[in-house]
């Protein structure tokens, strides 16, 4: 391996080791499953390494990694939906045993019931704290779409949380 | 959406993450480096193949172009003093001098012009 390649790998490893936990948590918010989240992070880092030279030159490596993560999640979901069945049926329903913190599970369950695009918009806007413009660029949509999807996503989330909380309290 | 609602959503996300029992993470960096290297090599190989194909196709196209080969061969002119102009060939002022074109007067015997000849410009 040449020196340039070694430097490239060392730089990438430093970045990946520092950021993989954060990326995994973002991935979990998107897909709701730790194993899937792990796979998503691995694919993201692989794509990032393949484009490392260009990405480093551009400067915003962190933003680029999150963009890849979100796009990969949406692409995978689209492919899976086309081939198999909806993700809402694939994800495990939350167990609402007496020992579990129910409201949190209600929140998680409501988030997982949102369409993936809405979920991605909410995660980027309110978890990653990205602007409308940054989110639009990452998802390759217009700023108007981001605004409408985040408004609809939030309204739907509110509805779902209300319904699920009511359902849980009745049990 | 106001800032308060954004904070509520963020707190909800934090709670989701806190509630979820995160399993021990396996290291994905090695696998990512190996996969990324493979992807990069594949991309480089594809790009090299594409470039070679492009060069080969361009070279083929250039050699096959009609303008690339010398098609315009110079037609040997007949010697001016040999023989007389053949009747089946159109009169050419360049190769066969005729008495009409030699006349300096535009109103001379050739002013009517032969059929098929365009109007001459004034000297």
Interface residues (C-beta under 8 A of the other chain):
Chain A: X9 X12 X13 X16 X17 X20 X21 X24 X25 X28 X29 X34 X35 X38 X41 X42 X45 X46 X47 X48 X49 X50 X52 X100 X101 X103 X104 X105 X107 X108 X111 X122 X123 X125 X126 X127 X129 X150 X151 X154 X157
Chain B: X1 X5 X6 X9 X10 X12 X13 X15 X16 X17 X18 X19 X20 X22 X23 X25 X26 X28 X29 X31 X32 X33 X35 X36 X37 X39 X40 X43
